[in-house]
């Protein structure tokens, strides 16, 4: 399937609109990138969303486990074909265009699909080690998908004696931090689908039961448990900060902005007194307006 420049531009515009609609905080950060990088991030986001919808869309809720497994297998095969240049749709075309402009490996894409397979059968996580693997697969991989788009600062690569820095660990850490934040924000929604992502070991340590979670009980034990989870998520955000300095100058501001805005969801959870059963935590527009220039200053200092 061949795509004209006009078709590609229309497909990128679809990606832009989808990103704006479904990932408002993330989208705001992308607007600070140069246009070509911005388009690439939108294309990657839409691939990730299409992957996620195989398991989490309204249509998916009426399918059997076997049907969902088949859909994931088909999607994996389609993704492999896209990386080979075998294009079936305009949205496939923008992903192929992106990986041609910003070469990358297919492994993070396949790992993300494997993360969706975990959701087929796994509804509980025994400990953080299990949860971390899930978070890597469904979100840490995004950091790997996007790091070549962001690029490395030429100051680290121009001299013959320079060692190319590897931002991979920091990129993965940011993805894990984002996913931990999603999990804490969406506890109420996930329990309605029979899913509990909070590690069972942590719940036991804080003497908070699964039955209480399913009922939405907010007590001292719950608040202590959530405070522990928020601290862990913030630690992962902190780990990710070290790698931002290696990114190209035009990527540092948007990445700092996205990091600080997404981390702000954790602050919102605290302000709700950890009631994520009856509220959805989000970052207010006034806070976003404040954080953007602050992030700009940080990106120049650090």
Secondary structure, 3 states (H helix, E strand, C coil): CCCCHHHHHHHHHHHHHHHHHHCHHHHHHHCCCCHHHHHHHHHHHHHHHHHHHHHHCCCHHHCCHHHHHHHHHHHHHHHHHHHHCCCCCHHHHHHHHHHHHCCCCCHHHHHHHHHHHHHHHCCCCCCHHHHHHHHHHHHHHHHHHHHHHHCECHHHCCCCCCCCCCCHHHHHHHHHHHHHHHHHHCHHHHHHCCCCCCCHHHHHHCCCCHHHHHHCCCCHHHHHHHHHHHHHHHHHHHHHHCCHHHECHHHHHHHHHHHHHHHHHHHHHHHCCCCCCCCCCCCCHHHHHHHHHHHHHHHHHC
